[in-house]
């Protein structure tokens, strides 16, 4: 073992293995391993065993898939960064969120609240597009400078051609063509969730502004480490509610009811 | 007048005016003028007159929208470059077609045949994806190294994850999600035509390879000049059939029947 030593503060995210030989793996895009990455939860690993997920007090993972939690980042607020953090950091970073860029985040849930924090820390001007204004105060506290309700059709008129980048964290079907019209020339709308049903896309909405509709899935291991370092540097963690193991079923119901701000973290000492 | 002088060989493309003051115009993206560009055919110009199109022996156009036809490029084979040429050159160039890149062109018509010539001249490895193998010989002559029939489902299996860039020149509805699966990691499928109906896009096809579905509309004036210079340098013109004015109605019927290889050009001396 060369990457970590006993006693280091470390984390394991959504994947625990990949072929580590294909072009994507060698390029640090293990999540796109051409032979298939191995998910942390109930996936068949390369040796035929089934991965056991995060409801565990111990886990054995090859060091390549173990990242360092930098000092100054508490373990509990760091845990969701390994999924919601990297899932939003990766497209924000790749599509150039930063000073002078206008970024919209669709949906203010576990993913969305991280997207707002990260985009703001990158220096972008952040707008939240949420169904209602219910979480407006939260959105502004997290770093957004504007907050609009998408249930109001006026929002789409007012914001037409506004954003360089839209991160869509909503897994339900939304009217993608309407959101594409909110992009400026060469803007991109990146989905990080995947609705089960295909999304109807009006090609005019793309062609009329040289826009892109794209997708992104978590992030690679080097990028995950980069994200953790970025978060430590900017004092960013997830907003969490720590629960004991006995509350897992309650928490699950509350997740379904969108009653969490913004991620539950299980205290594994209680398992 | 400073850009051209009497006797110069010049051309006018799909647009004849724009505001020339907005960010997009100032950036050479006049086709995306924020106040609306003025099309060459039956559009209302900034002075209220209606543009008269290309069935003319003379046309008055402000010099900014007049491009130079380089020596060595015949006027007849250059004419379609001002539409089909720039429409395909722009996305090929912007999305990085060149040595080491695999480019697929969907549809081998007026736009497609230019996409093949241009992508090959840029040094990319070009594949044509056409409904049938009817025009295979043409495709290979134009510069493609492979040619596949999309009516054969095996094509989609065989080519999965193959292309860095796909230029879709087909304006009919095609199964975009199936074509997206042909892209490699970070690949882009760019539509240059716009079907009337929305295209259903499976978000998994995007997320599963960080892929983009994008659109592009003709090109700006500086880019059109760049394309003409590129064509002159590489000896590229459109494949055309020159017709006298009296054959316009016949030619129109033949276009509808896809019976043209690959563009009709009207000899305006016969008007």
Interface residues (C-beta under 8 A of the other chain):
Chain A: X24 X29 X32 X34 X94 X161 X176 X177 X185 X188 X191 X192 X193 X194 X195 X198 X199 X200 X201 X202 X203 X204 X205 X206 X207 X208 X209 X210 X211 X212 X213 X214 X215 X216 X217
Chain B: X24 X29 X32 X34 X94 X161 X176 X177 X185 X188 X191 X192 X193 X194 X195 X198 X199 X200 X201 X202 X203 X204 X205 X206 X207 X208 X209 X210 X211 X212 X213 X214 X215 X216 X217
